[in-house]
Amino acid sequence: MESSGEDALSAIVPLLKLLSLTVIGLILANPKTKMVPRATFKLLSKLVFALFLPCLIFTELGESISLENIFSWWFIPVNVLVSTIFGFFLGCLVVIICRPPPEFNRFTIIMTAFGNSGNLSLAIVGSVCHTKDSPFGHGCHSKGVAYVSFAQWVSVILVYTLVYHMMEPPLEYYEVVEEEGDVIEEQPPVNDLSRPLLVEAEWPGIEDKATEHSKKPSIARIFTNLSTLSQTNFPDVDITEEATSVSSPRSIRCLAEPRVVRRFRIVAERTPIQHILQPPTIASLLAIIIGTVPRLKVFFFGYDAPLSFITDTLEILGGAMVPSVMLILGGMLAEGPNESKLGRRTTIGIVVARLLVLPLIGIGIVALTDKLNILVEGDAMYRFVLLLQYTTPSAILLGAIASLRGYAVKEASAVLFWQHIFALFSLSVYLIVYFKLVKYV
């Protein structure tokens, strides 16, 4: 009984630390007190995105990684894909059982499938390793941050490719809006402080990235049977060049691009793949390159490294990441949930599937892979990070993508709010379970 109590205390104390930081952020950003204006939180989110997080990733991942470790850690990024696939199927079940409004079917699946495998996981690892009775031993923080950072690039690629296209406005409902009222959506100025903090919490300056196709269901239009579409209704799908070259059959046969190939090319052109190279991703790439080349690594890492003063400086800056992220989360929660058309039943369904059911699946997958000797032997932190990938709420970045696509922005804010509120209890329970599991590694 005493051991069980110690395990529970060791699991709950790190969450209480993070909760304290979040409450401080909530108090500072409270609309009634306004001790710290929203502009300050937005500036802090930019510092996290462009400075604190890249510094933390570079210093910890660069020092821990090696060519040998890349082959040992291969299941960490694969596990992100596995958790996303199971989350996708759970999202489909939520749609079938809870029956959200049809225009939010894809949104429900996305919010169930894609978890926060970045900032929140780093914060949990940092807080757990800052506890005296941590079960993860020496090098806890460095290993934990390295493992989480090593998986981040997979999440980033998924968000800027698959999620970006899945979050486009549904074609049939976009048509109704267009036909019913000549609705002109007024876009807020770039520096409009009335924009929710959620929109820029993990992607500052997102509105600057908007293109003419961002808020249109252009991909759905491309893959819809052209015979059922009217060019006058959908002028942004450029299919006129096929019509203008009808008089030259030989040129069509010899030079014209196949219709299917052309559609996939347009999809590729409209995929914001260039946004993948954000500061955190660049820091990960640099850390992997330098960490896997011994002659470069000795210049940056180690007590006698000629450039150790640079890595020490970056390490100091990286230390500000966790408290800053939790303060921003508190500021985001202080804004409260927006009104949502998703429905209470569907919101509860997403929360239950993401925070209660998916972690149970994760425990089974990690246990199975451990029996198959796929995981690093005797590494408790390795298993803990794998389990965390199934346990965190939906990625806050999904709110930014929703804003960029102009689809379900209020619904994303509401779901993320309630998920993070409920995550306090679900994380407490599952951290106790995880601590018991990794204790016997």
N, C-alpha and C positions, 0 to 999 in steps of 0.2 A: 504493500500500500504506500509505503514511504517512497519507493522508487517511482510508482505511478504519479504521485503528487509532484515529485521533482521533475519528471518528464513534462507534466502539464504546465508547471511553472516556467520551465525552460522554453516551452513553445509559446506561451502567452506573453511573457515579458517583452520579447522583441516586437510583437504586435502592439503592445501598449506604448512602446517608444515611438513607433510610427504613428499611432493614433494621437499621441501628444503633439507631435509636429503638425499633423493634419488639423487638429483642433486649434492650434495657434494660428495657422493659416486661415481657418474659418473665421476666427474672431477678428483677425486683422482685416479681412475682406468683407466682413458683415455689412450689408447695405445700410444698417441703422447707425453703426458706429463710424464706418468709413475711415478707420485709422490709417489704412494703406489704400490708395486709389487703385482702380483696376489697371491703369496704365503701368503701375509698378510691377504688378504680377505678370503683365504681358512682356515687360522688359526682362524680368527674371526668367520667364520661359524661353526667351531668345538666348539668354546667357547659358541656360542648361543645354539647349539644343546645339548651339554653336561653339561652346567652350567647355563647360564642366563635364558633360557626358563624353565628348571625344577625348578629353584628357584622361578621364577614368579608364575608358576602354583601352587607350594606347598604353598606358603605364602598366595595367594589370595583365592584359592579354599579351602584350609584347614580351613581358618578362616570363610568363608561364608557358607560352606556346613554343613548340619545336616541330620539326618535320615528323619526328616519331609520335608526338602528341596528336598531330592532325589525323594520323591513321588510327590512333586509340580513341579519339573523340568523335569519330564519324557518326555515331548514332545520335549525338545531340541535335544537329540540324535535321536529321531524318525524323527524329521524334516530334519536331515542330510540325512536319508534314503529317505524321500519323495522328497527332492530336487534332489537327485541323480537319482531317478526313472524318474522324469519329465525331467531331463537333458538327460537321456538315450534315451527317446522318441524323444526329440528335436534333439539329435545326429543322430538318424535314419532318421529323416526328412531331415537333412543336407546332409546325404549320398544320399537319394533319389533325392533331388533337385539339389545338386551341383555336384554329380557324381565324387567323387575323384577317383584316380587310385585304382583299386580293392584291392591292397595289403594294402591300408590305410583306409579301411572301418571301421575296429575295432578301429583304432587309432582315427579317426574322432569322433566316438561315445564316446570314453573315454575322449577326450579333452573337449567335450561339457558337459559331465555328472558330472565330479568330480571337485569341486571347492576348493579353498584355504580357508578352515574353521579354520585354525590354526594361523600361524604367522601374516598374513596380517590382519585378523580379530582382533587379539590382538592389532596390531599397530593402526588400525582405532579406536578401543574402547579407547585405551590410549590417542590418540590425541584428540578425541571428549571430553573426560572427563577432559582434561587439559585446555579446553576452559572456559572462565569466564561465558559465557551465555549458558552453556550446559543445555538442557531441562530435564536432567535425575536426577537432584537433588543430595542429600547427598548420599554418598557411591557409586557413579557412577562407579568409576574405579574398586573397589573390586567386585561389582556385575557383571560388564561386563566381567572382566577377568575370574571370576568363571563360568559364563555361557558358555563362549567360551571354556574354559578348560574342562568343563563337557561333551562337545560334541566331543572332539578330539579323544577319544578312538574309537569311531565308525568309523571315517575317517581312522584312522590307520589300523583297522581291514580290512576295505574295500580295502585299497591300497595293503596290504601285502597278500591278498587272491584273491579277484575278479580281481582287476586291474593287479596284477602280472601275472595271467594266461591269461587275455585278451591281454596283451602286448607281448605275445610270438610271434616270427616270424611266419607269415602265412605259413602253411605246403607246399602248392603248389609252392609258390615263393622260399621257402627255397630249395626245390628239384631242381628247375631250376638252382639256384646258385651252388648247389653241383655238378650237372651233367655237367655244361657248362665249368668249368674251373679249377677244383682243387684249388679253391680260399682258401688261407690261410690268415686268418685275424690276423694281428699283433696287439697284445694287448700292450698298453703303460705300462711302468713301473708304480708301485703303486704310486710313488711320482712324476709322470710326471707332471710338471707345465704347459704343453701345454694343458692339459685336461680342457675343458670349465668349468667355475665357476658354470654354471647351474647344472652340474652333481652332485656337492657336496654342493650346496647351502643349502639344507635341509636334506641331508643324507651324512655327511662326512664319508669318508672311504668306499664308496659303492663298489668300485672295489674289495675290500678285501672279499666281501660277495659272489662273483661270484662262481658258482659251475659248474660242467661239463654239467649240464642240463640248465643253465641259458639262454644261447643264442641259444637253440635248440627248435624246436616245438614238444617237447616230449609229451605234453598232447594231442595235435591233433593226433599224431601218435597212442597213446594208444586207443583213441576212434574211430579211423578209422577202418573200417571193415578189420579184419586181413587177410581175403582172398584176398584182393586187394593189400596188402603190401608184399614186399619182405624182408625177414630177412637180406639178404645181403646188402640191401640198408639202413636198419634202425637197426643197431646192438644194439643201446642203449635201445630198447624196449625188455626187457628180457621176451621172451615167450618160451624159450627153455625147461623149466622144464615141460611144458605140453607135449611136444613132447617126452621127454625122459621117461615119465611114461606111454606111450601108452600101453606097454606090460602088464600092470597091471590094468585091468578094475575095479576090486573091489576097489583098492586103489584110483582110480580116483573118483569113486562114493562116497567113504567114507571119503577120506582125502583131495582131491583136493579142492582148494578154488574156488567158483563160479567166472566165468570170470568177470561178472559185478562188484562183490564185490572187486575183485583183482584190477580192473582198478581204482576204487574209492580209494582204499588203496594206490596205487602208486601216484595218484594225491595228496592225503593228505601228503604222504612222501615228495613230491617235492614242497610243499607249504611252503615258508619260514616263518612259523608261529612264529618261535623263534625270529624273528626280531621285532615282535610287542613290546617286552619288551625293548624298548629303554628308555633312561633317561627321556624324557618328560612323557612317559606312566607310568613309575615307580613312578615319582613324583605325577601324578594324582592318582594312586592307594593308595600311602601313604597318600595323602591329604584326600581322601575319607575315608580311614580307621580311621585315627586320628580324622578327623572332625566329624564322626558319633559316636565316642565313647567319651562321655563327660569327663570321667576320664582321658583319654589321652589328650584330647583337652586342658584342663586347664593347662597342663604342657608346652604347646607350644605357645598358643595364649592368649592374654590379657596382660594388663599392669603389673599385679602381677604374671604372669606365671614364674616358676623357670627357664624355658629354653627360655624365651623371647629374650635373647641376641642372640640365634641361629637364630630364625625367623627374628629378626631385621637385622642380617648379610645377610641372604638369601634375604631379601627384598631389601637391597641395591644392591646386585648383580643382582636381577631380574629387577631393574630399568634400567639396561644397555641393556635389550633385544630389546626394540622398536627401539632406534637409531641404534643399530647394525644390525638389520634385514633390515632396510631401506638403510643403507650404503651398505650392501651386495647386495640388489636389484639393487642399482645404479651401483655397480661393474659388475653385471650380464648384465645389459642393455648396459654398455659401450662396451661389446664385440660385440654388434650388432646382427642382425638376421643372422642365417646361411642360405645357399642356401637350398631351399626346393623343393622336387618333388611333394608336396601336391597340388600345384596349387593355384593361387590367389583367384579363386572363392570359393574354399572350405575353405581357410583361412578366408575369409570375412564371409562366412557362419557360421563358428565356433564362430567367434567374435560376430556376431550379435545375434546368438542363446544364447550364454552364457551370454553376458553382456547387452543385450537389451530385449530379449523375456523372458528369465527365471526370471528376477526380477519382471516382470509384473505378471507372474504366482505365484510367491512368495507372492506378495501383496494380490492376491486373496485367497491363501491358509491361510495366517495369518489372514485375515479378516474373513474368514469362521470359522476357529477354535476359534477365539475370540467370534463370535456370538454363538458358541456351548458351550461357557464357559469352554473350555479346557485349556486356558492360565491362568497364574497367574494374578489375578485381580489387576488392577491399577499399574502394573509394566511396565513402558515405556522401560526400558533397556532390559527386557525380550523379548519384541516384536522387538526391534531394532536388537538384536543378531539373532533372527529368520529370519528377513528380510535380514540381511547381508549374511546369508548362501546361498542365491539365487543370490547374487550380485557380489561376488568376482570373479576374473579371475580363470582360471584352476590352480590346485595345482602345485607349482613348483616341488614338489616331483615326479610328473609324468615324468619330465625330467630325474630324477635319475633312475626311474624304466625303462625308455626307454633305458638308457645306460646299465643297468644291463642285460636287455634282448637282447641288440643289435638290437633293432627294432625302426626305425623312430626317431633316436636321433637328426638329423639335423632338421627334421620336428617339433619335440617337441620344440626345441630351438626357431625356427622361430615363431611358434604359440604363445608360451609364451611371446616372445618379443612384438609382435603386440598386444596381449591381454592387457599387462600391460601398453602399450602406450595409447591404446584406453580407458582403465579403468579410466584414469584420468578424462575423460569427462563423461563417464557413471556413475561413482561413484558420481561425482559432482551433476548430475541431480537427481539421486535416493536418495542421502542423503538429498537433499532439500525436496523431496517428503516424505521421512521417518520422517524427523523432523516435518513436518506438521501433519503426521498421529499420531505419538506418543504424540504430544502436546495435543491431545484431549482424551488421556487415563485417 
